[in-house]
Amino acid sequence: MAEAWNPSYIFLASKTGFYFDSISDIIKNKGQISPLIHKNIPLELQEKYLKLLNKMEQ
């Protein structure tokens, strides 16, 4: 993916939170992806949707 689509990014929604990073940074950080930090998506909003996501999983 890093070679075919450059730049490329991954958004990951998990039971513990939301994550977003570039493929090149994930590779550079040995597979670690950063938490989603964005001025238009505050932590309070992420927590609201994380609860909804976990509720749908049940």
PQR file with spaces between the fields and no chain letter, atoms N, CA, C, O and H, PARSE charges and radii, in Angstrom:
ATOM       1  N    MET     1       0.829   -1.187    0.000 -0.4000 1.5000
ATOM       2  CA   MET     1       0.000    0.000    0.000 -0.0000 2.0000
ATOM       3  C    MET     1       0.878    1.257    0.000  0.5500 1.7000
ATOM       4  O    MET     1       0.560    2.238   -0.673 -0.5500 1.4000
ATOM       5  N    ALA     2       1.956    1.225    0.739 -0.4000 1.5000
ATOM       6  CA   ALA     2       2.837    2.387    0.831 -0.0000 2.0000
ATOM       7  C    ALA     2       3.434    2.751   -0.522  0.5500 1.7000
ATOM       8  O    ALA     2       3.671    3.926   -0.802 -0.5500 1.4000
ATOM       9  H    ALA     2       2.214    0.429    1.286  0.4000 1.0000
ATOM      10  N    GLU     3       3.676    1.760   -1.353 -0.4000 1.5000
ATOM      11  CA   GLU     3       4.261    2.025   -2.666 -0.0000 2.0000
ATOM      12  C    GLU     3       3.201    2.338   -3.719  0.5500 1.7000
ATOM      13  O    GLU     3       3.418    3.180   -4.590 -0.5500 1.4000
ATOM      14  H    GLU     3       3.483    0.805   -1.125  0.4000 1.0000
ATOM      15  N    ALA     4       2.055    1.661   -3.638 -0.4000 1.5000
ATOM      16  CA   ALA     4       1.020    1.825   -4.663 -0.0000 2.0000
ATOM      17  C    ALA     4       0.269    3.154   -4.527  0.5500 1.7000
ATOM      18  O    ALA     4      -0.030    3.806   -5.528 -0.5500 1.4000
ATOM      19  H    ALA     4       1.879    0.977   -2.931  0.4000 1.0000
ATOM      20  N    TRP     5      -0.032    3.546   -3.301 -0.4000 1.5000
ATOM      21  CA   TRP     5      -0.779    4.785   -3.058 -0.0000 2.0000
ATOM      22  C    TRP     5       0.019    5.636   -2.084  0.5500 1.7000
ATOM      23  O    TRP     5      -0.017    5.428   -0.871 -0.5500 1.4000
ATOM      24  H    TRP     5       0.210    3.016   -2.488  0.4000 1.0000
ATOM      25  N    ASN     6       0.726    6.579   -2.634 -0.4000 1.5000
ATOM      26  CA   ASN     6       1.556    7.424   -1.779 -0.0000 2.0000
ATOM      27  C    ASN     6       1.205    8.878   -2.020  0.5500 1.7000
ATOM      28  O    ASN     6       1.385    9.352   -3.142 -0.5500 1.4000
ATOM      29  H    ASN     6       0.755    6.748   -3.619  0.4000 1.0000
ATOM      30  N    PRO     7       0.726    9.598   -1.054 -0.5600 1.5000
ATOM      31  CA   PRO     7       0.551    9.172    0.339  0.2800 2.0000
ATOM      32  C    PRO     7      -0.771    8.430    0.526  0.5500 1.7000
ATOM      33  O    PRO     7      -1.713    8.608   -0.246 -0.5500 1.4000
ATOM      34  N    SER     8      -0.822    7.620    1.536 -0.4000 1.5000
ATOM      35  CA   SER     8      -2.057    6.940    1.911 -0.0000 2.0000
ATOM      36  C    SER     8      -2.185    6.945    3.431  0.5500 1.7000
ATOM      37  O    SER     8      -1.199    7.064    4.158 -0.5500 1.4000
ATOM      38  H    SER     8      -0.057    7.476    2.164  0.4000 1.0000
ATOM      39  N    TYR     9      -3.417    6.813    3.883 -0.4000 1.5000
ATOM      40  CA   TYR     9      -3.720    6.932    5.315 -0.0000 2.0000
ATOM      41  C    TYR     9      -4.648    5.806    5.741  0.5500 1.7000
ATOM      42  O    TYR     9      -5.366    5.226    4.927 -0.5500 1.4000
ATOM      43  H    TYR     9      -4.218    6.717    3.293  0.4000 1.0000
ATOM      44  N    ILE    10      -4.618    5.512    7.033 -0.4000 1.5000
ATOM      45  CA   ILE    10      -5.529    4.517    7.601 -0.0000 2.0000
ATOM      46  C    ILE    10      -6.305    5.155    8.739  0.5500 1.7000
ATOM      47  O    ILE    10      -5.738    5.815    9.611 -0.5500 1.4000
ATOM      48  H    ILE    10      -4.034    5.983    7.694  0.4000 1.0000
ATOM      49  N    PHE    11      -7.626    4.943    8.712 -0.4000 1.5000
ATOM      50  CA   PHE    11      -8.498    5.288    9.834 -0.0000 2.0000
ATOM      51  C    PHE    11      -8.939    3.965   10.435  0.5500 1.7000
ATOM      52  O    PHE    11      -9.390    3.071    9.720 -0.5500 1.4000
ATOM      53  H    PHE    11      -8.086    4.407    8.004  0.4000 1.0000
ATOM      54  N    LEU    12      -8.808    3.840   11.749 -0.4000 1.5000
ATOM      55  CA   LEU    12      -9.164    2.607   12.438 -0.0000 2.0000
ATOM      56  C    LEU    12     -10.119    2.936   13.585  0.5500 1.7000
ATOM      57  O    LEU    12      -9.822    3.772   14.438 -0.5500 1.4000
ATOM      58  H    LEU    12      -8.441    4.566   12.331  0.4000 1.0000
ATOM      59  N    ALA    13     -11.262    2.267   13.588 -0.4000 1.5000
ATOM      60  CA   ALA    13     -12.219    2.386   14.694 -0.0000 2.0000
ATOM      61  C    ALA    13     -12.167    1.078   15.462  0.5500 1.7000
ATOM      62  O    ALA    13     -12.443    0.014   14.908 -0.5500 1.4000
ATOM      63  H    ALA    13     -11.503    1.588   12.895  0.4000 1.0000
ATOM      64  N    SER    14     -11.814    1.154   16.735 -0.4000 1.5000
ATOM      65  CA   SER    14     -11.730   -0.050   17.556 -0.0000 2.0000
ATOM      66  C    SER    14     -12.578    0.136   18.812  0.5500 1.7000
ATOM      67  O    SER    14     -13.147    1.204   19.035 -0.5500 1.4000
ATOM      68  H    SER    14     -11.590    2.018   17.186  0.4000 1.0000
ATOM      69  N    LYS    15     -12.656   -0.903   19.621 -0.4000 1.5000
ATOM      70  CA   LYS    15     -13.413   -0.812   20.872 -0.0000 2.0000
ATOM      71  C    LYS    15     -12.820    0.211   21.828  0.5500 1.7000
ATOM      72  O    LYS    15     -13.520    0.732   22.696 -0.5500 1.4000
ATOM      73  H    LYS    15     -12.194   -1.771   19.439  0.4000 1.0000
ATOM      74  N    THR    16     -11.535    0.502   21.673 -0.4000 1.5000
ATOM      75  CA   THR    16     -10.860    1.410   22.603 -0.0000 2.0000
ATOM      76  C    THR    16     -10.745    2.834   22.106  0.5500 1.7000
ATOM      77  O    THR    16     -10.421    3.730   22.886 -0.5500 1.4000
ATOM      78  H    THR    16     -10.966    0.080   20.968  0.4000 1.0000
ATOM      79  N    GLY    17     -11.000    3.071   20.829 -0.4000 1.5000
ATOM      80  CA   GLY    17     -10.900    4.439   20.333 -0.0000 2.0000
ATOM      81  C    GLY    17     -10.732    4.496   18.830  0.5500 1.7000
ATOM      82  O    GLY    17     -10.800    3.484   18.134 -0.5500 1.4000
ATOM      83  H    GLY    17     -11.264    2.343   20.195  0.4000 1.0000
ATOM      84  N    PHE    18     -10.509    5.715   18.348 -0.4000 1.5000
ATOM      85  CA   PHE    18     -10.318    5.973   16.928 -0.0000 2.0000
ATOM      86  C    PHE    18      -8.865    6.367   16.684  0.5500 1.7000
ATOM      87  O    PHE    18      -8.248    7.078   17.476 -0.5500 1.4000
ATOM      88  H    PHE    18     -10.453    6.537   18.914  0.4000 1.0000
ATOM      89  N    TYR    19      -8.342    5.882   15.563 -0.4000 1.5000
ATOM      90  CA   TYR    19      -6.935    6.095   15.239 -0.0000 2.0000
ATOM      91  C    TYR    19      -6.825    6.525   13.782  0.5500 1.7000
ATOM      92  O    TYR    19      -7.643    6.150   12.942 -0.5500 1.4000
ATOM      93  H    TYR    19      -8.843    5.304   14.919  0.4000 1.0000
ATOM      94  N    PHE    20      -5.793    7.323   13.501 -0.4000 1.5000
ATOM      95  CA   PHE    20      -5.595    7.816   12.145 -0.0000 2.0000
ATOM      96  C    PHE    20      -4.124    8.147   11.969  0.5500 1.7000
ATOM      97  O    PHE    20      -3.525    8.828   12.802 -0.5500 1.4000
ATOM      98  H    PHE    20      -5.128    7.627   14.183  0.4000 1.0000
ATOM      99  N    ASP    21      -3.545    7.660   10.877 -0.4000 1.5000
ATOM     100  CA   ASP    21      -2.133    7.956   10.626 -0.0000 2.0000
ATOM     101  C    ASP    21      -1.807    7.666    9.168  0.5500 1.7000
ATOM     102  O    ASP    21      -2.538    6.952    8.482 -0.5500 1.4000
ATOM     103  H    ASP    21      -4.031    7.107   10.200  0.4000 1.0000
ATOM     104  N    SER    22      -0.713    8.223    8.716 -0.4000 1.5000
ATOM     105  CA   SER    22      -0.247    7.907    7.364 -0.0000 2.0000
ATOM     106  C    SER    22       0.438    6.546    7.379  0.5500 1.7000
ATOM     107  O    SER    22       1.011    6.134    8.388 -0.5500 1.4000
ATOM     108  H    SER    22      -0.119    8.803    9.273  0.4000 1.0000
ATOM     109  N    ILE    23       0.367    5.870    6.265 -0.4000 1.5000
ATOM     110  CA   ILE    23       1.001    4.564    6.150 -0.0000 2.0000
ATOM     111  C    ILE    23       2.504    4.695    6.414  0.5500 1.7000
ATOM     112  O    ILE    23       3.091    3.852    7.093 -0.5500 1.4000
ATOM     113  H    ILE    23      -0.099    6.205    5.446  0.4000 1.0000
ATOM     114  N    SER    24       3.122    5.747    5.880 -0.4000 1.5000
ATOM     115  CA   SER    24       4.563    5.912    6.065 -0.0000 2.0000
ATOM     116  C    SER    24       4.918    6.098    7.538  0.5500 1.7000
ATOM     117  O    SER    24       5.946    5.591    7.988 -0.5500 1.4000
ATOM     118  H    SER    24       2.644    6.432    5.329  0.4000 1.0000
ATOM     119  N    ASP    25       4.082    6.821    8.302 -0.4000 1.5000
ATOM     120  CA   ASP    25       4.349    6.986    9.736 -0.0000 2.0000
ATOM     121  C    ASP    25       4.128    5.686   10.501  0.5500 1.7000
ATOM     122  O    ASP    25       4.863    5.391   11.444 -0.5500 1.4000
ATOM     123  H    ASP    25       3.247    7.233    7.936  0.4000 1.0000
ATOM     124  N    ILE    26       3.137    4.915   10.112 -0.4000 1.5000
ATOM     125  CA   ILE    26       2.895    3.620   10.766 -0.0000 2.0000
ATOM     126  C    ILE    26       4.097    2.698   10.541  0.5500 1.7000
ATOM     127  O    ILE    26       4.534    2.006   11.460 -0.5500 1.4000
ATOM     128  H    ILE    26       2.540    5.155    9.346  0.4000 1.0000
ATOM     129  N    ILE    27       4.619    2.692    9.333 -0.4000 1.5000
ATOM     130  CA   ILE    27       5.802    1.878    9.038 -0.0000 2.0000
ATOM     131  C    ILE    27       6.995    2.384    9.838  0.5500 1.7000
ATOM     132  O    ILE    27       7.725    1.600   10.445 -0.5500 1.4000
ATOM     133  H    ILE    27       4.263    3.254    8.586  0.4000 1.0000
ATOM     134  N    LYS    28       7.185    3.708    9.834 -0.4000 1.5000
ATOM     135  CA   LYS    28       8.316    4.309   10.556 -0.0000 2.0000
ATOM     136  C    LYS    28       8.230    4.007   12.057  0.5500 1.7000
ATOM     137  O    LYS    28       9.254    3.839   12.719 -0.5500 1.4000
ATOM     138  H    LYS    28       6.592    4.344    9.341  0.4000 1.0000
ATOM     139  N    ASN    29       6.990    3.939   12.592 -0.4000 1.5000
ATOM     140  CA   ASN    29       6.785    3.696   14.023 -0.0000 2.0000
ATOM     141  C    ASN    29       6.561    2.213   14.332  0.5500 1.7000
ATOM     142  O    ASN    29       5.996    1.863   15.368 -0.5500 1.4000
ATOM     143  H    ASN    29       6.159    4.075   12.054  0.4000 1.0000
ATOM     144  N    LYS    30       7.010    1.357   13.425 -0.4000 1.5000
ATOM     145  CA   LYS    30       6.981   -0.099   13.615 -0.0000 2.0000
ATOM     146  C    LYS    30       5.587   -0.639   13.927  0.5500 1.7000
ATOM     147  O    LYS    30       5.414   -1.465   14.823 -0.5500 1.4000
ATOM     148  H    LYS    30       7.469    1.642   12.584  0.4000 1.0000
ATOM     149  N    GLY    31       4.592   -0.156   13.170 -0.4000 1.5000
ATOM     150  CA   GLY    31       3.237   -0.672   13.290 -0.0000 2.0000
ATOM     151  C    GLY    31       2.334    0.090   14.242  0.5500 1.7000
ATOM     152  O    GLY    31       1.146   -0.217   14.340 -0.5500 1.4000
ATOM     153  H    GLY    31       4.733    0.515   12.442  0.4000 1.0000
ATOM     154  N    GLN    32       2.864    1.063   14.935 -0.4000 1.5000
ATOM     155  CA   GLN    32       2.043    1.846   15.868 -0.0000 2.0000
ATOM     156  C    GLN    32       1.271    2.914   15.099  0.5500 1.7000
ATOM     157  O    GLN    32       1.835    3.624   14.266 -0.5500 1.4000
ATOM     158  H    GLN    32       3.829    1.312   14.856  0.4000 1.0000
ATOM     159  N    ILE    33      -0.022    3.019   15.387 -0.4000 1.5000
ATOM     160  CA   ILE    33      -0.868    4.034   14.759 -0.0000 2.0000
ATOM     161  C    ILE    33      -1.269    5.049   15.823  0.5500 1.7000
ATOM     162  O    ILE    33      -1.529    4.689   16.971 -0.5500 1.4000
ATOM     163  H    ILE    33      -0.480    2.442   16.063  0.4000 1.0000
ATOM     164  N    SER    34      -1.317    6.304   15.436 -0.4000 1.5000
ATOM     165  CA   SER    34      -1.609    7.388   16.387 -0.0000 2.0000
ATOM     166  C    SER    34      -3.104    7.529   16.650  0.5500 1.7000
ATOM     167  O    SER    34      -3.920    7.250   15.771 -0.5500 1.4000
ATOM     168  H    SER    34      -1.107    6.597   14.504  0.4000 1.0000
ATOM     169  N    PRO    35      -3.461    7.960   17.852 -0.5600 1.5000
ATOM     170  CA   PRO    35      -4.868    8.276   18.125  0.2800 2.0000
ATOM     171  C    PRO    35      -5.341    9.393   17.196  0.5500 1.7000
ATOM     172  O    PRO    35      -4.551   10.232   16.762 -0.5500 1.4000
ATOM     173  N    LEU    36      -6.626    9.390   16.901 -0.4000 1.5000
ATOM     174  CA   LEU    36      -7.205   10.424   16.050 -0.0000 2.0000
ATOM     175  C    LEU    36      -7.209   11.749   16.804  0.5500 1.7000
ATOM     176  O    LEU    36      -7.874   11.889   17.831 -0.5500 1.4000
ATOM     177  H    LEU    36      -7.267    8.709   17.254  0.4000 1.0000
ATOM     178  N    ILE    37      -6.469   12.703   16.290 -0.4000 1.5000
ATOM     179  CA   ILE    37      -6.435   14.052   16.870 -0.0000 2.0000
ATOM     180  C    ILE    37      -6.721   15.021   15.731  0.5500 1.7000
ATOM     181  O    ILE    37      -5.944   15.146   14.785 -0.5500 1.4000
ATOM     182  H    ILE    37      -5.929   12.589   15.456  0.4000 1.0000
ATOM     183  N    HIS    38      -7.859   15.703   15.846 -0.4000 1.5000
ATOM     184  CA   HIS    38      -8.263   16.635   14.789 -0.0000 2.0000
ATOM     185  C    HIS    38      -9.091   17.745   15.430  0.5500 1.7000
ATOM     186  O    HIS    38      -9.957   17.481   16.263 -0.5500 1.4000
ATOM     187  H    HIS    38      -8.491   15.601   16.615  0.4000 1.0000
ATOM     188  N    LYS    39      -8.822   18.969   15.042 -0.4000 1.5000
ATOM     189  CA   LYS    39      -9.501   20.110   15.660 -0.0000 2.0000
ATOM     190  C    LYS    39     -11.018   20.087   15.450  0.5500 1.7000
ATOM     191  O    LYS    39     -11.760   20.631   16.268 -0.5500 1.4000
ATOM     192  H    LYS    39      -8.118   19.184   14.365  0.4000 1.0000
ATOM     193  N    ASN    40     -11.485   19.467   14.372 -0.4000 1.5000
ATOM     194  CA   ASN    40     -12.920   19.419   14.093 -0.0000 2.0000
ATOM     195  C    ASN    40     -13.603   18.172   14.646  0.5500 1.7000
ATOM     196  O    ASN    40     -14.815   18.008   14.506 -0.5500 1.4000
ATOM     197  H    ASN    40     -10.883   19.025   13.708  0.4000 1.0000
ATOM     198  N    ILE    41     -12.821   17.292   15.275 -0.4000 1.5000
ATOM     199  CA   ILE    41     -13.370   16.060   15.853 -0.0000 2.0000
ATOM     200  C    ILE    41     -12.874   15.968   17.299  0.5500 1.7000
ATOM     201  O    ILE    41     -11.955   15.202   17.590 -0.5500 1.4000
ATOM     202  H    ILE    41     -11.837   17.425   15.389  0.4000 1.0000
ATOM     203  N    PRO    42     -13.474   16.740   18.200 -0.5600 1.5000
ATOM     204  CA   PRO    42     -12.989   16.761   19.581  0.2800 2.0000
ATOM     205  C    PRO    42     -13.166   15.422   20.291  0.5500 1.7000
ATOM     206  O    PRO    42     -13.981   14.594   19.886 -0.5500 1.4000
ATOM     207  N    LEU    43     -12.401   15.228   21.340 -0.4000 1.5000
ATOM     208  CA   LEU    43     -12.421   13.985   22.096 -0.0000 2.0000
ATOM     209  C    LEU    43     -13.822   13.668   22.614  0.5500 1.7000
ATOM     210  O    LEU    43     -14.215   12.502   22.643 -0.5500 1.4000
ATOM     211  H    LEU    43     -11.739   15.902   21.669  0.4000 1.0000
ATOM     212  N    GLU    44     -14.576   14.677   23.020 -0.4000 1.5000
ATOM     213  CA   GLU    44     -15.933   14.455   23.525 -0.0000 2.0000
ATOM     214  C    GLU    44     -16.817   13.825   22.453  0.5500 1.7000
ATOM     215  O    GLU    44     -17.612   12.933   22.750 -0.5500 1.4000
ATOM     216  H    GLU    44     -14.257   15.624   22.997  0.4000 1.0000
ATOM     217  N    LEU    45     -16.685   14.279   21.226 -0.4000 1.5000
ATOM     218  CA   LEU    45     -17.459   13.719   20.114 -0.0000 2.0000
ATOM     219  C    LEU    45     -17.007   12.288   19.807  0.5500 1.7000
ATOM     220  O    LEU    45     -17.829   11.415   19.526 -0.5500 1.4000
ATOM     221  H    LEU    45     -16.039   15.004   20.985  0.4000 1.0000
ATOM     222  N    GLN    46     -15.707   12.062   19.862 -0.4000 1.5000
ATOM     223  CA   GLN    46     -15.190   10.714   19.648 -0.0000 2.0000
ATOM     224  C    GLN    46     -15.723    9.757   20.705  0.5500 1.7000
ATOM     225  O    GLN    46     -16.090    8.625   20.387 -0.5500 1.4000
ATOM     226  H    GLN    46     -15.040   12.771   20.089  0.4000 1.0000
ATOM     227  N    GLU    47     -15.768   10.195   21.947 -0.4000 1.5000
ATOM     228  CA   GLU    47     -16.275    9.346   23.029 -0.0000 2.0000
ATOM     229  C    GLU    47     -17.749    9.009   22.815  0.5500 1.7000
ATOM     230  O    GLU    47     -18.180    7.888   23.084 -0.5500 1.4000
ATOM     231  H    GLU    47     -15.469   11.114   22.205  0.4000 1.0000
ATOM     232  N    LYS    48     -18.514    9.976   22.332 -0.4000 1.5000
ATOM     233  CA   LYS    48     -19.934    9.743   22.045 -0.0000 2.0000
ATOM     234  C    LYS    48     -20.091    8.638   20.991  0.5500 1.7000
ATOM     235  O    LYS    48     -20.893    7.720   21.161 -0.5500 1.4000
ATOM     236  H    LYS    48     -18.164   10.887   22.113  0.4000 1.0000
ATOM     237  N    TYR    49     -19.323    8.736   19.913 -0.4000 1.5000
ATOM     238  CA   TYR    49     -19.435    7.750   18.845 -0.0000 2.0000
ATOM     239  C    TYR    49     -18.799    6.419   19.221  0.5500 1.7000
ATOM     240  O    TYR    49     -19.208    5.371   18.721 -0.5500 1.4000
ATOM     241  H    TYR    49     -18.672    9.481   19.775  0.4000 1.0000
ATOM     242  N    LEU    50     -17.812    6.456   20.088 -0.4000 1.5000
ATOM     243  CA   LEU    50     -17.220    5.209   20.567 -0.0000 2.0000
ATOM     244  C    LEU    50     -18.237    4.411   21.382  0.5500 1.7000
ATOM     245  O    LEU    50     -18.305    3.187   21.268 -0.5500 1.4000
ATOM     246  H    LEU    50     -17.480    7.307   20.494  0.4000 1.0000
ATOM     247  N    LYS    51     -19.023    5.101   22.201 -0.4000 1.5000
ATOM     248  CA   LYS    51     -20.086    4.423   22.958 -0.0000 2.0000
ATOM     249  C    LYS    51     -21.102    3.799   22.003  0.5500 1.7000
ATOM     250  O    LYS    51     -21.530    2.663   22.206 -0.5500 1.4000
ATOM     251  H    LYS    51     -18.968    6.096   22.294  0.4000 1.0000
ATOM     252  N    LEU    52     -21.480    4.528   20.982 -0.4000 1.5000
ATOM     253  CA   LEU    52     -22.422    4.020   19.985 -0.0000 2.0000
ATOM     254  C    LEU    52     -21.835    2.811   19.250  0.5500 1.7000
ATOM     255  O    LEU    52     -22.528    1.816   19.040 -0.5500 1.4000
ATOM     256  H    LEU    52     -21.132    5.451   20.818  0.4000 1.0000
ATOM     257  N    LEU    53     -20.578    2.896   18.866 -0.4000 1.5000
ATOM     258  CA   LEU    53     -19.915    1.797   18.185 -0.0000 2.0000
ATOM     259  C    LEU    53     -19.888    0.543   19.057  0.5500 1.7000
ATOM     260  O    LEU    53     -20.174   -0.555   18.580 -0.5500 1.4000
ATOM     261  H    LEU    53     -20.015    3.704   19.036  0.4000 1.0000
ATOM     262  N    ASN    54     -19.548    0.708   20.325 -0.4000 1.5000
ATOM     263  CA   ASN    54     -19.493   -0.433   21.235 -0.0000 2.0000
ATOM     264  C    ASN    54     -20.879   -1.003   21.512  0.5500 1.7000
ATOM     265  O    ASN    54     -21.030   -2.208   21.711 -0.5500 1.4000
ATOM     266  H    ASN    54     -19.316    1.600   20.713  0.4000 1.0000
ATOM     267  N    LYS    55     -21.885   -0.140   21.525 -0.4000 1.5000
ATOM     268  CA   LYS    55     -23.261   -0.603   21.729 -0.0000 2.0000
ATOM     269  C    LYS    55     -23.721   -1.454   20.547  0.5500 1.7000
ATOM     270  O    LYS    55     -24.408   -2.457   20.736 -0.5500 1.4000
ATOM     271  H    LYS    55     -21.762    0.839   21.364  0.4000 1.0000
ATOM     272  N    MET    56     -23.350   -1.063   19.339 -0.4000 1.5000
ATOM     273  CA   MET    56     -23.727   -1.816   18.149 -0.0000 2.0000
ATOM     274  C    MET    56     -23.033   -3.164   18.100  0.5500 1.7000
ATOM     275  O    MET    56     -23.556   -4.110   17.511 -0.5500 1.4000
ATOM     276  H    MET    56     -22.791   -0.247   19.185  0.4000 1.0000
ATOM     277  N    GLU    57     -21.876   -3.262   18.704 -0.4000 1.5000
ATOM     278  CA   GLU    57     -21.097   -4.499   18.703 -0.0000 2.0000
ATOM     279  C    GLU    57     -21.741   -5.573   19.569  0.5500 1.7000
ATOM     280  O    GLU    57     -21.543   -6.763   19.321 -0.5500 1.4000
ATOM     281  H    GLU    57     -21.451   -2.493   19.182  0.4000 1.0000
ATOM     282  N    GLN    58     -22.498   -5.179   20.567 -0.4000 1.5000
ATOM     283  CA   GLN    58     -23.065   -6.133   21.522 -0.0000 2.0000
ATOM     284  C    GLN    58     -24.108   -7.005   20.916  0.5500 1.7000
ATOM     285  O    GLN    58     -24.674   -7.857   21.601 -0.5500 1.4000
ATOM     286  H    GLN    58     -22.659   -4.213   20.768  0.4000 1.0000
